[in-house]
Amino acid sequence: MGVIQVGLMVREQLHLEFTVRETARVAARSADPVSAATEISTALLKRAPTEISINILPGPHHGTEMIKVQISVTAHSSVPLIGAVFKDRRLQATATMAREPP
């Protein structure tokens, strides 16, 4: 049962990585990156993230901007009996993409 719980946590982390990449991509192409990122991350996670951080940073070249998205979620233990041993975990992922004009 412990192996199942670890597998579920790994699956949750992989899904979070996908979500943060897609969120950064959508935010980089949007005129309003904060609302776009919040909307797409909630839709992909099928729940509100525990914490979402969207930063607009200066890029490596003059006149460019980067969008950095960081999302944290709480992954709940869902396997019976083992859930008491494995505490809820906070998972986090970050992605950075160059900002594109909308």
N, C-alpha and C positions, 0 to 999 in steps of 0.2 A: 504494500500500500504506500510505503514511503517513496518508492520509485514513481508511482503514479502522481503523487503530489509534486515531486520535483519536475516531472514532465509537464504538468499543468503550469507551473511557474515559468518554465522555459518557454512554453507556448505563449504565455501572457507577455513575456519580455519581447519575443519576436514580433508579436502583434503590435506592441508599443513602438518598436523600432520602425515598422512599416508606417504606423500612424504619424509619427513625428516627421518622417521624410515627406509624406504626402502633405502634411500640414505646412511644412516649410515651403514646399513647391507652390501650393495654392497661395500662401501669404506673399511669396516673392512676386507673384504675378498680379496681385490685387491692389486696388487703389487704397483700400482700408485693410492693411494686413492683420490688425488685431482682431477685428470682428470676423474676418474670413477664417483666421486660424482657430478661433474659438468655435465657430460653427462647424468646420470640417472635422476638428478633433473630437468634438462631442458626437458627431454622426458616425465616425469610424470606430470610436471606442464603445458606442452604444450606451454611454453614460458620461456624466460630466467628469473631467479630469480632476484629481485632487488639487493639482497646481499646474498652471500653464504660464510660461514666461516667453514673451516675444520681444526681442530687442532688435532695433535697427542700428547697425554698426557701420562705421566708415569702411569702405572696401580697400583692397590693396593698391588700387589705381585711383588716381585723382578723379573725382566725380562719380565714383561707384559706391553703392551701398550693399551691405550684406544683411540678410534676415537670419537671425538666430532664434530657433524655437526649442524650448526645453519643456517637456511634459513629464509630470510625475503622477502616478496612480498608486492606489493601495490594492494589492492583490490579496484576496481573502483565501484562506485555506478552505478547501471544499470537500476533501475526502474525509468520510466519517472516521472517527477514532484518531487518525493521524493528524487531523486538524487541530487537536488539542496540543500536539507536540510541535507542529510547525506553526509559528505565529504568523499573523498577517505581515506581509512584506511590502515595503515601499519600493516600487520600480521606477526607474528614471531613464529617459533617452533624450538626446540632443542632436539637432541637425542644423547646418548652416548652408544657406544658398545665396547666390548673387541675386539682387533685386532686379527685376525686369520691369520695363514700363508697362502699365496696364493697357 
